[in-house]
């Protein structure tokens, strides 16, 4: 028997996915704000519907994986991807590239990298994102977390290490298990790293074959389903991922996919995390250990044209960006959209 839903919360999940994606496209097209009539989305900070569209993932894909250099070998790519994601902070990556130039196996020395990070940490700089809670034990005998993570990278680069595991992986699950075998890598971080490695040309695995729910997604699932009927979080995520087209259609919601790419399990996992945040305002009666949304939305400049793994074959053409360029050229002042006061703008409705 499928899980028992809270219909209003499940409706909010699909509306959230569609409206957050609309915000992405409105900004991409150069429309001026406000980009939504939903007061919660307009007030607070939410991640994109697609993980690959978020700022940090875009930096990883554009700068770290598919940068200007075309001659990174497979070992270089493994190093670059894992090093970046362990910190998930572009500023930390740039600190290291400023000190050592291009990050490759030839330039990587845990001791030298550690000294630069020691100095930065000592001066009060934050080295890590707050998005992930990373294991911080002294698995390699160092006092500082970043020193242990650099030692972890050294272990991963040994012959027969992570590169071999990536080459042998036949599924995202295989890759998650290989990553979890290392110290300091728990199930959720292993999953995130597996998805990042799969953005590259090192492997091409089905992203919706496996999922691992993080703490926020687990809270969102609990709010969305009153009874799971024995289903685990992963099964629910995969079930929701498989049903997306019929769920949007049933509600009359127009969902603009990512240039033809449907939501993957990693995106649905993230959306459940965002649903947990959204519900703190929309459904405050659904209690959890988090009662408010901390981050307010602060408008930034126009979105750069996105870059996604070329192997996805997305329909990013000149035509796709024409509305953005035309709007910028016209100095358009009024966003396409809904009457104010409607919870979601009318373009969402088919």
KANORPE-V940673 format. One record per residue. SS is DSSP state (H for helix, E for strand, - for the rest). PHI is phi in whole degrees, -180 to 180 (NA if undefined). OMEGA is omega in whole degrees, 0 to 359 (999 if undefined). Layout:
SS:PHI:OMEGA
SS:PHI:OMEGA
This chain:
-:NA:179
-:-63:178
-:-61:177
E:-89:186
E:-90:161
-:-96:191
H:-53:183
H:-66:181
H:-74:178
H:-64:174
H:-58:180
H:-63:178
H:-59:183
H:-71:175
H:-64:178
H:-61:180
H:-58:184
H:-70:184
H:-72:177
H:-65:177
H:-71:175
H:-63:178
H:-59:178
H:-57:182
H:-70:179
H:-62:177
H:-67:181
H:-63:181
-:-80:177
-:84:179
-:-73:177
-:-76:178
-:-75:1
-:-73:185
-:-98:180
-:-156:173
-:-98:177
-:-77:186
H:-65:180
H:-73:179
H:-67:179
H:-74:186
H:-96:189
E:-115:182
-:-87:177
-:-131:176
-:-70:176
-:-65:176
-:-64:179
-:-106:180
H:-56:184
H:-66:179
H:-87:183
-:-69:188
H:-56:184
H:-69:177
H:-66:176
H:-62:177
H:-63:179
H:-59:184
H:-67:186
H:-75:190
H:-94:188
H:-89:184
H:-88:185
-:-113:182
-:-75:183
-:-63:180
-:-74:180
-:-109:187
-:-111:174
-:-69:175
-:-84:187
H:-61:181
H:-67:175
H:-58:183
H:-64:177
H:-59:179
H:-58:185
H:-64:183
H:-66:183
H:-69:179
H:-59:181
H:-63:186
H:-70:179
H:-59:179
H:-98:179
-:53:184
-:-138:181
H:-53:181
H:-64:178
H:-71:176
H:-59:182
H:-69:174
H:-58:181
H:-72:180
H:-70:175
H:-66:182
H:-81:190
H:-123:184
-:76:183
-:-62:179
-:-85:177
-:-139:177
-:-60:180
-:-67:183
-:-90:185
-:-79:171
-:-137:185
H:-57:181
H:-64:180
H:-66:177
H:-62:181
H:-63:180
H:-64:178
H:-63:180
H:-70:174
H:-57:182
H:-63:180
H:-64:179
H:-64:180
H:-65:179
-:-89:175
-:97:180
-:-77:174
-:-85:183
-:-93:187
-:-114:169
-:-72:174
-:-95:185
-:-73:182
-:-120:172
-:-100:184
-:-93:174
-:-58:185
-:-128:179
-:-80:184
-:-94:185
-:-60:181
-:-112:173
-:86:181
-:-97:179
-:-73:186
-:-93:180
H:-58:184
H:-67:177
H:-67:177
H:-66:179
H:-69:176
H:-67:176
H:-66:175
H:-59:178
H:-60:177
H:-59:179
H:-65:180
H:-62:184
-:-85:179
-:-66:178
-:-54:182
-:77:184
-:-90:189
H:-65:180
H:-59:177
H:-64:179
H:-63:178
H:-64:181
H:-64:183
H:-88:185
-:-64:176
-:-113:179
-:-159:174
H:-58:179
H:-60:177
H:-59:183
H:-70:177
H:-60:181
H:-64:178
H:-64:180
H:-69:180
H:-66:180
-:-70:180
-:-89:173
-:-60:175
-:74:180
-:-112:176
-:-88:183
H:-58:184
H:-70:179
H:-67:176
H:-60:178
H:-66:179
H:-61:179
H:-65:179
H:-62:178
H:-63:179
H:-62:178
H:-62:180
H:-75:172
H:-69:185
-:-84:176
-:-86:181
-:-68:180
-:-156:180
-:-145:188
-:-106:181
-:-71:183
-:-72:182
-:-104:176
-:-85:186
-:-149:174
-:-148:173
-:-133:182
-:-83:173
-:-83:182
H:-58:180
H:-66:178
H:-64:179
H:-63:177
H:-66:179
H:-64:178
H:-64:179
H:-61:179
H:-75:185
H:-82:184
E:-125:180
E:-76:176
E:-140:178
-:-89:180
-:53:175
-:86:179
-:-80:175
-:-82:182
H:-59:182
H:-62:180
H:-62:179
H:-64:180
H:-60:181
H:-67:178
H:-65:179
H:-64:179
H:-59:183
H:-67:187
-:-97:193
H:-58:183
H:-62:181
H:-71:178
H:-69:176
H:-64:182
H:-63:182
H:-62:181
H:-94:182
-:68:182
E:-97:174
-:-88:181
-:-108:177
-:-91:182
-:-69:181
E:-82:179
-:52:177
-:99:181
E:-95:180
-:-73:175
-:-60:176
-:-98:182
H:-58:179
H:-64:179
H:-71:179
H:-65:175
H:-57:179
H:-64:181
H:-65:175
H:-65:175
H:-65:178
H:-67:177
H:-62:176
H:-57:178
H:-64:183
H:-59:183
H:-68:180
H:-62:176
H:-99:185
H:-73:183
-:-135:186
-:-63:179
-:-70:178
-:-87:189
-:-82:170
-:-149:179
-:-81:174
-:-123:186
-:-112:181
-:-145:175
-:-94:187
-:-78:190
-:-92:174
E:-83:179
-:-77:177
-:-125:182
-:-58:175
-:-118:180
-:-70:180
-:-62:178
-:-69:170
-:-70:176
-:-61:187
-:-74:177
-:-132:181
-:-125:181
-:-52:181
H:-55:182
H:-66:177
H:-71:178
-:63:182
-:-72:184
-:-85:176
-:-88:181
-:-116:175
-:-56:181
H:-63:181
H:-61:183
H:-102:182
H:-60:179
H:-58:179
H:-63:184
H:-69:178
H:-64:180
H:-64:179
H:-65:181
H:-66:181
H:-81:187
-:67:185
-:-55:184
-:-114:184
-:-124:180
-:-71:169
-:-65:175
-:156:199
-:-99:168
-:-68:177
-:-65:179
-:106:173
-:-71:182
-:-63:177
-:-128:182
-:-63:184
H:-60:180
H:-58:178
H:-69:186
E:-90:182
-:-69:999
